[in-house]
Amino acid sequence: MLKEQIKLIFLAKLAGTPVFDPNGDRVGKIRDAVAANPGSSTNPRILGFIVEIPQRRRIFIPATRVTSIEDGGLFVTGSINIRRYQPRHGEVALLEELLDREVALRGSADFGIVEDLGIELTESKDWRLTFAHIKRRERGLRRNTATTLAWSEIEYESRLSAPQGSPDNEDVGLMSAQEVVETLRDLEIEERAELVKGLDDEKLADVLEEMDDKDRVALVTNLEEDRIADVLGEMAPDDAADVLKEVEPETAEELLSLMDDAEDVRRLMKYEDYSAGGMMTTDPVILDIDSTVADALAAIRRKELAPALASQVFVCRAPLETPTGRLIGVVHLQQLLREPPALNLGLIVDATETAVSPETGLNEVVKNLANYNLIALPVVDEHNRLLGAVTVDDVLDHLLPENWRNRDEEVHR
């Protein structure tokens, strides 16, 4: 049985102490506490804690999951979500925002430097920010005195707001990826990095895919490595490989080591940029010969699937993840719409030889797409195992000039 928890905790002293799960196993260590709009509340409620787990990933544990805070650490209950912490609009990491920060003292001309922050467990079982330990200095005097004041006696303005004249994180979150890219072009790189911190990983992945190479490298190298690793995990493997090819090899390897599953990305990075292997995606729609037309239509109906990949289904022997078993052939969307739902794909598969090797060059890929009127080409190894597919949009990205996304803007200047 746990001993009675301490009622008043100072965050700077708490930082670095271990966090334990319900079984008593150590899962990480405390890095910060999160509150909502602390400058606008007498005693802001603590929403939760930022915890660093292995591989330097920072996650969020809600305060409602905390059963005890003691000298020996923080104890939590329930399952732990290991998704990387991303602040929402109005949320503030208290130590990051306030530690060593100059603040004004309400009702006086004095000011002080924040040395620690006290959080307290209330009768309602909420943790609240109640105290600030500051090094106090009276204006015009040289002497400093340390004192602990109620949070209600502190005044400060957040330094985490968006740059003047630019949209805040909430506004950016409502934009399309293309609109975000246009907005970022007018900002300095530090402002870009700050503005995209509020985007979720999936949205930031979309933004990176829309940026030109130079801007993308600059942004990637100005964000935390664990954040970029999470974003790369949300991207299609071929797009993630494109990003990693643009940064320094040491940086690329560090990011790969932080990714949860980098096998496909590593495989794609071995191929030349303008080869079929360098352009292909490793996750086209793949089914076996016993799957039905209904199965295929359900597979290509997925919302996250790009239109070019949804145009056809690749029929293979097991295993059905690239590299697969032997490629049997392709079934196109139009044919699926003409056949009865219960029909097996093995009866309608098109076994025409249209596949290319991963070493096939861009010009040959373009010729094959044109000759066979296709939207995507299968890429196979020497044993006819499916490695991936090259789509028309992949080819267009390589045919257009590198800075084609900025051409319209340059013309109108």
KEDO-550466 format. One record per residue (C-alpha): chain; residue in one letter; x, z, y. Coordinates in steps of 0.2 Angstrom, whole numbers, plus 5000, padded with zeros to 4 digits. Layout:
BEGIN
> A_A_X_Z_Y
...
***
This chain:
BEGIN
> A_M_5000_5000_5000
> A_L_5007_4995_5017
> A_K_5010_5009_5030
> A_E_5000_5010_5046
> A_Q_5005_4996_5057
> A_I_5013_4999_5075
> A_K_5000_4997_5089
> A_L_5012_4991_5102
> A_I_5025_4977_5099
> A_F_5038_4969_5110
> A_L_5040_4951_5106
> A_A_5058_4948_5110
> A_K_5062_4962_5097
> A_L_5050_4955_5085
> A_A_5057_4937_5086
> A_G_5068_4934_5071
> A_T_5060_4947_5059
> A_P_5053_4941_5042
> A_V_5035_4935_5038
> A_F_5028_4940_5021
> A_D_5014_4932_5011
> A_P_5001_4942_5002
> A_N_5012_4943_4987
> A_G_5026_4951_4997
> A_D_5037_4935_4996
> A_R_5046_4930_5012
> A_V_5040_4914_5019
> A_G_5049_4913_5036
> A_K_5053_4922_5052
> A_I_5044_4925_5068
> A_R_5049_4914_5083
> A_D_5035_4916_5096
> A_A_5017_4921_5100
> A_V_5004_4910_5107
> A_A_4991_4914_5120
> A_A_4978_4904_5129
> A_N_4981_4902_5148
> A_P_4990_4919_5150
> A_G_4991_4917_5169
> A_S_4972_4917_5171
> A_S_4968_4933_5161
> A_T_4971_4951_5163
> A_N_4975_4954_5145
> A_P_4976_4937_5136
> A_R_4972_4936_5118
> A_I_4985_4932_5106
> A_L_4979_4917_5096
> A_G_4993_4917_5083
> A_F_5012_4917_5079
> A_I_5024_4903_5078
> A_V_5034_4905_5062
> A_E_5050_4895_5056
> A_I_5050_4891_5038
> A_P_5064_4882_5028
> A_Q_5070_4865_5035
> A_R_5067_4872_5052
> A_R_5049_4868_5052
> A_R_5039_4878_5064
> A_I_5021_4882_5059
> A_F_5006_4891_5066
> A_I_4999_4907_5058
> A_P_4982_4912_5067
> A_A_4982_4931_5072
> A_T_4966_4933_5061
> A_R_4978_4930_5046
> A_V_4989_4944_5051
> A_T_4986_4960_5041
> A_S_5000_4971_5048
> A_I_5015_4970_5060
> A_E_5029_4983_5056
> A_D_5047_4987_5060
> A_G_5051_4977_5044
> A_G_5041_4961_5048
> A_L_5024_4953_5049
> A_F_5012_4952_5034
> A_V_4999_4939_5032
> A_T_4984_4936_5021
> A_G_4977_4919_5014
> A_S_4985_4902_5012
> A_I_4998_4896_5024
> A_N_4996_4879_5032
> A_I_5014_4872_5033
> A_R_5009_4858_5045
> A_R_5021_4858_5060
> A_Y_5014_4868_5075
> A_Q_5008_4857_5089
> A_P_5001_4866_5105
> A_R_4984_4862_5111
> A_H_4979_4861_5129
> A_G_4981_4877_5138
> A_E_4991_4886_5124
> A_V_5007_4894_5129
> A_A_5021_4900_5118
> A_L_5025_4916_5127
> A_L_5043_4919_5125
> A_E_5047_4900_5128
> A_E_5037_4901_5144
> A_L_5041_4918_5151
> A_L_5057_4925_5144
> A_D_5070_4926_5158
> A_R_5057_4919_5170
> A_E_5056_4925_5188
> A_V_5038_4932_5191
> A_A_5030_4939_5206
> A_L_5023_4957_5206
> A_R_5004_4957_5211
> A_G_5001_4966_5228
> A_S_5019_4967_5234
> A_A_5033_4957_5240
> A_D_5044_4962_5225
> A_F_5048_4951_5210
> A_G_5057_4953_5194
> A_I_5064_4944_5178
> A_V_5054_4945_5162
> A_E_5065_4953_5149
> A_D_5052_4956_5136
> A_L_5033_4955_5133
> A_G_5022_4969_5125
> A_I_5007_4964_5114
> A_E_4995_4978_5108
> A_L_4982_4979_5095
> A_T_4965_4984_5103
> A_E_4951_4993_5095
> A_S_4942_4976_5092
> A_K_4957_4972_5081
> A_D_4963_4958_5093
> A_W_4981_4957_5098
> A_R_4982_4956_5117
> A_L_4997_4953_5129
> A_T_4996_4970_5139
> A_F_5014_4973_5146
> A_A_5029_4965_5153
> A_H_5046_4973_5153
> A_I_5055_4967_5168
> A_K_5071_4969_5178
> A_R_5064_4973_5195
> A_R_5072_4969_5211
> A_E_5065_4973_5228
> A_R_5068_4959_5241
> A_G_5082_4961_5252
> A_L_5091_4974_5241
> A_R_5104_4972_5228
> A_R_5099_4985_5216
> A_N_5090_4981_5200
> A_T_5079_4993_5191
> A_A_5071_4990_5173
> A_T_5053_4994_5172
> A_T_5038_4991_5161
> A_L_5022_4985_5170
> A_A_5004_4981_5164
> A_W_5002_4962_5162
> A_S_4988_4963_5175
> A_E_5002_4967_5188
> A_I_5011_4950_5185
> A_E_5008_4934_5194
> A_Y_5015_4917_5189
> A_E_5012_4899_5188
> A_S_5015_4889_5172
> A_R_5030_4878_5172
> A_L_5023_4868_5157
> A_S_5010_4858_5167
> A_A_5012_4839_5167
> A_P_5022_4831_5181
> A_Q_5014_4828_5198
> A_G_5004_4812_5198
> A_S_5005_4809_5179
> A_P_4991_4813_5166
> A_D_4991_4829_5157
> A_N_4992_4831_5138
> A_E_4973_4831_5136
> A_D_4971_4815_5145
> A_V_4985_4806_5135
> A_G_4977_4812_5119
> A_L_4961_4802_5124
> A_M_4970_4786_5127
> A_S_4974_4772_5115
> A_A_4991_4770_5108
> A_Q_4994_4755_5119
> A_E_4988_4764_5135
> A_V_5000_4779_5131
> A_V_5014_4766_5130
> A_E_5010_4759_5147
> A_T_5009_4776_5155
> A_L_5026_4781_5148
> A_R_5034_4766_5155
> A_D_5032_4774_5173
> A_L_5040_4791_5168
> A_E_5058_4797_5166
> A_I_5063_4800_5148
> A_E_5062_4819_5150
> A_E_5044_4817_5157
> A_R_5040_4806_5142
> A_A_5046_4818_5129
> A_E_5036_4832_5138
> A_L_5020_4822_5139
> A_V_5019_4816_5121
> A_K_5022_4834_5114
> A_G_5003_4837_5115
> A_L_4999_4822_5104
> A_D_4996_4824_5085
> A_D_5008_4817_5073
> A_E_4997_4802_5068
> A_K_4994_4797_5087
> A_L_5012_4799_5091
> A_A_5016_4788_5076
> A_D_5005_4774_5083
> A_V_5013_4776_5100
> A_L_5030_4773_5092
> A_E_5024_4758_5083
> A_E_5019_4750_5100
> A_M_5035_4754_5109
> A_D_5049_4741_5111
> A_D_5066_4746_5102
> A_K_5075_4753_5117
> A_D_5061_4764_5123
> A_R_5057_4770_5106
> A_V_5075_4775_5102
> A_A_5076_4784_5119
> A_L_5060_4794_5115
> A_V_5065_4798_5097
> A_T_5082_4805_5102
> A_N_5074_4816_5115
> A_L_5062_4825_5103
> A_E_5065_4839_5091
> A_E_5071_4832_5074
> A_D_5058_4841_5064
> A_R_5044_4834_5075
> A_I_5051_4816_5073
> A_A_5052_4819_5054
> A_D_5034_4824_5053
> A_V_5029_4809_5064
> A_L_5039_4797_5053
> A_G_5030_4804_5038
> A_E_5014_4798_5046
> A_M_5020_4780_5048
> A_A_5020_4766_5036
> A_P_5036_4767_5026
> A_D_5042_4750_5034
> A_D_5038_4755_5052
> A_A_5047_4772_5048
> A_A_5062_4762_5042
> A_D_5062_4751_5057
> A_V_5063_4767_5068
> A_L_5078_4774_5058
> A_K_5088_4758_5058
> A_E_5088_4759_5077
> A_V_5096_4776_5079
> A_E_5113_4782_5074
> A_P_5117_4783_5056
> A_E_5120_4802_5057
> A_T_5103_4805_5066
> A_A_5094_4794_5053
> A_E_5101_4804_5038
> A_E_5096_4820_5046
> A_L_5079_4814_5049
> A_L_5077_4808_5031
> A_S_5083_4825_5024
> A_L_5069_4833_5034
> A_M_5055_4821_5028
> A_D_5044_4827_5014
> A_D_5045_4811_5005
> A_A_5058_4798_5011
> A_E_5061_4788_4995
> A_D_5051_4773_5000
> A_V_5059_4773_5017
> A_R_5077_4775_5010
> A_R_5073_4760_4999
> A_L_5068_4749_5013
> A_M_5083_4753_5024
> A_K_5094_4745_5011
> A_Y_5087_4727_5015
> A_E_5092_4716_5030
> A_D_5080_4716_5044
> A_Y_5075_4698_5043
> A_S_5073_4698_5024
> A_A_5057_4700_5014
> A_G_5063_4717_5009
> A_G_5066_4722_5027
> A_M_5049_4716_5033
> A_M_5038_4722_5018
> A_T_5027_4737_5017
> A_T_5028_4747_5001
> A_D_5010_4753_5000
> A_P_4999_4737_4998
> A_V_4982_4739_4988
> A_I_4987_4740_4970
> A_L_4975_4741_4955
> A_D_4976_4737_4936
> A_I_4967_4724_4926
> A_D_4954_4735_4920
> A_S_4948_4740_4937
> A_T_4932_4732_4943
> A_V_4927_4722_4958
> A_A_4918_4738_4965
> A_D_4934_4748_4963
> A_A_4943_4735_4973
> A_L_4930_4734_4987
> A_A_4931_4753_4988
> A_A_4950_4752_4989
> A_I_4951_4740_5003
> A_R_4937_4748_5013
> A_R_4948_4763_5018
> A_K_4949_4765_5037
> A_E_4967_4768_5038
> A_L_4971_4752_5029
> A_A_4978_4738_5041
> A_P_4967_4722_5041
> A_A_4981_4711_5034
> A_L_4983_4723_5019
> A_A_4964_4724_5016
> A_S_4963_4705_5013
> A_Q_4969_4706_4995
> A_V_4972_4717_4980
> A_F_4988_4716_4969
> A_V_4984_4717_4951
> A_C_4999_4725_4941
> A_R_5003_4734_4925
> A_A_5006_4753_4926
> A_P_5014_4762_4935
> A_L_5003_4757_4950
> A_E_5015_4764_4964
> A_T_5029_4753_4970
> A_P_5040_4748_4961
> A_T_5025_4744_4949
> A_G_5024_4737_4932
> A_R_5024_4718_4930
> A_L_5014_4709_4943
> A_I_4999_4700_4936
> A_G_4992_4692_4951
> A_V_4982_4693_4967
> A_V_4963_4694_4970
> A_H_4957_4689_4988
> A_L_4944_4698_4998
> A_Q_4933_4682_4998
> A_Q_4932_4681_4979
> A_L_4928_4700_4978
> A_L_4913_4697_4989
> A_R_4907_4683_4977
> A_E_4908_4692_4960
> A_P_4897_4705_4952
> A_P_4903_4723_4955
> A_A_4905_4727_4937
> A_L_4917_4713_4933
> A_N_4935_4717_4928
> A_L_4949_4711_4940
> A_G_4958_4704_4925
> A_L_4945_4690_4923
> A_I_4947_4684_4941
> A_V_4965_4687_4945
> A_D_4974_4673_4953
> A_A_4991_4671_4944
> A_T_4998_4658_4956
> A_E_5017_4660_4958
> A_T_5018_4665_4977
> A_A_5030_4680_4975
> A_V_5046_4681_4984
> A_S_5062_4691_4981
> A_P_5067_4705_4993
> A_E_5082_4694_4998
> A_T_5071_4680_5004
> A_G_5074_4675_5022
> A_L_5062_4675_5036
> A_N_5060_4656_5037
> A_E_5056_4655_5018
> A_V_5043_4668_5020
> A_V_5035_4659_5034
> A_K_5034_4643_5024
> A_N_5026_4652_5009
> A_L_5013_4660_5020
> A_A_5009_4643_5028
> A_N_5010_4633_5012
> A_Y_4998_4644_5002
> A_N_4987_4649_5017
> A_L_4990_4668_5014
> A_I_4990_4683_5025
> A_A_5002_4693_5014
> A_L_5015_4689_5001
> A_P_5020_4699_4986
> A_V_5038_4704_4985
> A_V_5045_4707_4967
> A_D_5061_4711_4959
> A_E_5070_4701_4945
> A_H_5058_4709_4932
> A_N_5043_4704_4942
> A_R_5039_4721_4947
> A_L_5030_4723_4963
> A_L_5041_4731_4977
> A_G_5029_4728_4992
> A_A_5020_4715_5002
> A_V_5025_4705_5018
> A_T_5010_4703_5030
> A_V_5007_4690_5044
> A_D_5009_4704_5057
> A_D_5026_4709_5050
> A_V_5032_4691_5051
> A_L_5025_4689_5069
> A_D_5035_4705_5074
> A_H_5051_4697_5069
> A_L_5047_4680_5076
> A_L_5043_4686_5093
> A_P_5057_4690_5106
> A_E_5062_4709_5105
> A_N_5055_4713_5122
> A_W_5039_4703_5120
> A_R_5028_4719_5123
> A_N_5035_4720_5141
> A_R_5034_4701_5145
> A_D_5017_4702_5153
> A_E_5023_4716_5164
> A_E_5039_4707_5169
> A_V_5029_4691_5174
> A_H_5017_4701_5186
> A_R_5031_4710_5195
***
